[in-house]
């Protein structure tokens, strides 16, 4: 599983959108799950992230227990358990 953190202050637009999209696509080709962690929580941003290949999308600030549960869910799905 790959976690891609977006929304860092001062990051360029290419870094904010191009690199994470490329990473999500590469993760998909490698049969990895890509989880986007971002400061953007608008519907359009979520849709773009999922369409780029992310298997999950969380908005910052992150809640540790929710992040842990989502990671466990992604691992379980990868292992074929639901």
C-alpha positions as CSV (number, residue, x, y, z in Angstrom):
1,X,0.0,0.0,0.0
2,X,1.2,3.5,-0.8
3,X,0.1,6.6,1.1
4,X,0.4,9.8,-0.8
5,X,0.3,13.0,1.3
6,X,-0.9,16.1,-0.5
7,X,-1.6,19.7,0.4
8,X,1.8,20.7,1.8
9,X,2.1,24.5,2.2
10,X,4.2,26.0,-0.5
11,X,4.2,23.0,-2.8
12,X,4.0,23.7,-6.5
13,X,0.8,22.9,-8.5
14,X,2.7,20.2,-10.4
15,X,3.8,18.6,-7.1
16,X,0.3,18.9,-5.6
17,X,-1.5,17.2,-8.6
18,X,0.9,15.7,-11.2
19,X,3.2,13.7,-9.0
20,X,0.5,12.2,-6.7
21,X,-1.5,11.2,-9.8
22,X,1.5,9.6,-11.4
23,X,2.2,7.7,-8.1
24,X,-1.4,6.5,-7.8
25,X,-1.2,5.2,-11.4
26,X,2.1,3.4,-10.8
27,X,0.7,1.9,-7.6
28,X,-2.2,0.6,-9.6
29,X,0.1,-1.0,-12.2
30,X,2.0,-2.6,-9.4
31,X,-1.2,-3.9,-7.9
32,X,-0.7,-1.7,-4.8
33,X,-3.5,0.2,-3.1
34,X,-2.9,4.0,-3.1
35,X,-4.3,6.1,-0.3
36,X,-4.4,9.9,-0.8
37,X,-4.1,12.0,2.3
38,X,-4.8,15.6,1.5
39,X,-5.9,19.0,2.7
40,X,-8.5,19.2,0.0
41,X,-11.9,17.8,0.9
42,X,-14.1,19.2,-1.8
43,X,-16.1,16.8,-3.9
44,X,-14.2,17.6,-7.0
45,X,-10.8,16.9,-5.3
46,X,-12.1,13.6,-4.0
47,X,-13.4,12.5,-7.4
48,X,-10.1,13.5,-9.1
49,X,-8.1,11.6,-6.6
50,X,-10.2,8.4,-7.0
51,X,-10.2,8.7,-10.8
52,X,-6.4,9.1,-10.7
53,X,-6.2,5.7,-9.2
54,X,-6.4,6.2,-5.4
55,X,-8.2,3.4,-3.7
56,X,-9.0,5.6,-0.7
57,X,-9.0,9.4,0.1
58,X,-8.8,11.1,3.5
59,X,-8.8,14.8,4.2
60,X,-6.5,16.4,6.7
61,X,-6.5,16.9,9.6
62,X,-6.3,13.1,9.9
63,X,-7.7,11.2,12.8
64,X,-5.3,8.5,13.8
65,X,-7.8,5.8,14.7
66,X,-9.7,6.3,11.4
67,X,-6.4,6.2,9.4
68,X,-5.5,3.0,11.1
69,X,-8.9,1.4,10.4
70,X,-8.7,2.5,6.7
71,X,-5.3,1.0,6.3
72,X,-6.5,-2.3,7.9
73,X,-9.4,-2.3,5.5
74,X,-7.2,-1.7,2.5
75,X,-4.9,-4.6,3.6
76,X,-7.9,-6.9,4.1
77,X,-9.2,-6.0,0.6
78,X,-5.8,-6.7,-0.9
79,X,-5.7,-10.0,0.8
80,X,-9.2,-10.9,-0.6
81,X,-11.0,-10.7,2.6
82,X,-13.6,-8.2,1.7
